[in-house]
Amino acid sequence: EAREALERAVDQAPANADCWAMLSWVYSHEHAHGFNVRPGSLERALAAARRAVDIAPSNHLAQQALAVVLFFRKETAGCLSAAERAIALNPLDASNEAIFLITFTGQWERGCALIRRAMELNPHHPRWYGLVLGINEYRMANYCTAVDEVAKANAPEVFWTNVVLAAAHGR
């Protein structure tokens, strides 16, 4: 329904960069999570993100959408460039997915610092933010600290919570 609503929105307001960016995001996650996938998800996501950036190059949401699709296309350099631009354009956006893209492209130290800052900016952040910090601790073989971070995150509904806890306890 969201995809269809956004497709109607860009038909009715083709110069709205926010709508193009959100449509790109939906297409990207349609591919990534397998939700109602139609053929060419990433191609449609890239076209929508580029349209958003063309309309409003200084729109942080457009840059974020571009970073997301480039992440899923495994175009790391482009992803990081768009992610950094999205953060620079709106450094107070604690929900900017770009901080996680930076983390998951391998820049764990910088990404985790951005996640901590987002958590400080918004004390009501999604609990799974802390789970990423636990994954980082596990990655660095700090298994007890990984368990502590995951417990502090208190996100039992997230699949990765049990995976990280089991792996850390197993080590």
BELNOR-V713789 format. One record per residue. N is the residue number from 1. SS is DSSP state (A for helix, B for strand, O for the rest). PHI is phi in radians with two decimals (999 if undefined). BURIAL is I if it has 16 or more other ideal C-beta (glycine too) atoms within 10 Angstrom, else O. Layout:
# BELNOR-V713789
<<N	SS	PHI	BURIAL> <N	SS	PHI	BURIAL>>
This chain:
# BELNOR-V713789
<<1	O	999	O> <2	A	-1.12	O> <3	A	-1.03	I> <4	A	-1.11	O> <5	A	-1.13	O> <6	A	-1.21	I> <7	A	-1.10	I> <8	A	-1.15	O> <9	A	-1.07	I> <10	A	-1.26	I> <11	A	-1.17	O> <12	A	-1.44	O> <13	O	-2.36	O> <14	O	-1.16	O> <15	O	-1.75	O> <16	O	-1.60	I> <17	A	-1.11	I> <18	A	-1.07	I> <19	A	-1.13	I> <20	A	-1.09	I> <21	A	-1.11	I> <22	A	-1.17	I> <23	A	-1.12	I> <24	A	-1.04	I> <25	A	-1.07	I> <26	A	-1.08	I> <27	A	-1.08	I> <28	A	-1.05	I> <29	A	-1.37	I> <30	A	-1.03	I> <31	A	-1.19	I> <32	A	-1.14	I> <33	A	-1.86	O> <34	O	1.27	O> <35	O	-1.52	O> <36	O	0.86	O> <37	O	-1.16	O> <38	O	-2.03	O> <39	O	-1.02	O> <40	O	1.30	O> <41	A	-0.95	I> <42	A	-1.21	I> <43	A	-1.16	O> <44	A	-1.14	I> <45	A	-1.10	I> <46	A	-1.14	I> <47	A	-1.08	I> <48	A	-1.18	I> <49	A	-1.13	I> <50	A	-1.12	I> <51	A	-1.11	I> <52	A	-1.06	I> <53	A	-1.17	I> <54	A	-1.09	O> <55	A	-1.21	I> <56	O	-2.50	I> <57	O	-1.04	O> <58	O	-1.75	O> <59	O	-1.55	I> <60	A	-1.12	I> <61	A	-1.16	I> <62	A	-1.13	I> <63	A	-1.15	I> <64	A	-1.09	I> <65	A	-1.07	I> <66	A	-1.11	I> <67	A	-1.05	I> <68	A	-1.08	I> <69	A	-1.15	I> <70	A	-1.19	I> <71	A	-1.06	I> <72	A	-1.24	I> <73	O	-1.50	I> <74	O	1.10	O> <75	O	-1.74	O> <76	A	-1.07	O> <77	A	-1.07	O> <78	A	-1.13	O> <79	A	-1.03	I> <80	A	-1.13	I> <81	A	-1.08	O> <82	A	-1.18	I> <83	A	-1.11	I> <84	A	-1.10	I> <85	A	-1.15	I> <86	A	-1.05	I> <87	A	-1.19	I> <88	A	-1.11	O> <89	A	-1.26	I> <90	O	-2.58	I> <91	O	-1.19	O> <92	O	-1.71	O> <93	O	-1.43	I> <94	O	-1.33	I> <95	O	-1.87	O> <96	O	-1.23	I> <97	O	-1.09	I> <98	A	-1.03	I> <99	A	-1.13	I> <100	A	-1.39	I> <101	A	-1.13	I> <102	A	-1.04	I> <103	A	-1.07	I> <104	A	-1.37	O> <105	O	-1.54	I> <106	O	1.95	O> <107	O	-1.59	I> <108	A	-1.10	I> <109	A	-1.10	O> <110	A	-1.13	O> <111	A	-1.08	I> <112	A	-1.16	I> <113	A	-1.11	O> <114	A	-1.16	I> <115	A	-1.13	I> <116	A	-1.05	O> <117	A	-1.12	O> <118	A	-1.08	I> <119	A	-1.16	I> <120	A	-1.22	O> <121	A	-1.12	O> <122	O	-2.25	O> <123	O	-1.09	O> <124	O	-1.83	O> <125	O	-1.09	O> <126	O	-1.05	O> <127	O	-1.10	I> <128	A	-1.18	I> <129	A	-0.97	I> <130	A	-1.14	I> <131	A	-1.09	I> <132	A	-1.10	I> <133	A	-1.11	I> <134	A	-1.15	I> <135	A	-1.08	I> <136	A	-1.09	I> <137	A	-1.09	I> <138	A	-1.08	I> <139	A	-0.99	O> <140	O	-1.58	O> <141	O	1.16	O> <142	O	-1.70	I> <143	A	-1.17	I> <144	A	-1.13	O> <145	A	-1.17	I> <146	A	-1.06	I> <147	A	-1.06	I> <148	A	-1.06	I> <149	A	-1.11	I> <150	A	-1.17	I> <151	A	-1.12	O> <152	A	-1.13	O> <153	A	-1.10	I> <154	O	0.91	O> <155	O	-2.17	I> <156	O	-1.12	O> <157	O	-1.39	O> <158	O	-1.56	I> <159	A	-0.89	O> <160	A	-1.16	O> <161	A	-1.00	I> <162	A	-1.20	O> <163	A	-1.10	O> <164	A	-1.17	I> <165	A	-1.09	I> <166	A	-1.10	O> <167	A	-1.13	O> <168	A	-1.17	I> <169	A	-1.13	O> <170	A	-1.12	O> <171	O	-1.40	O>>
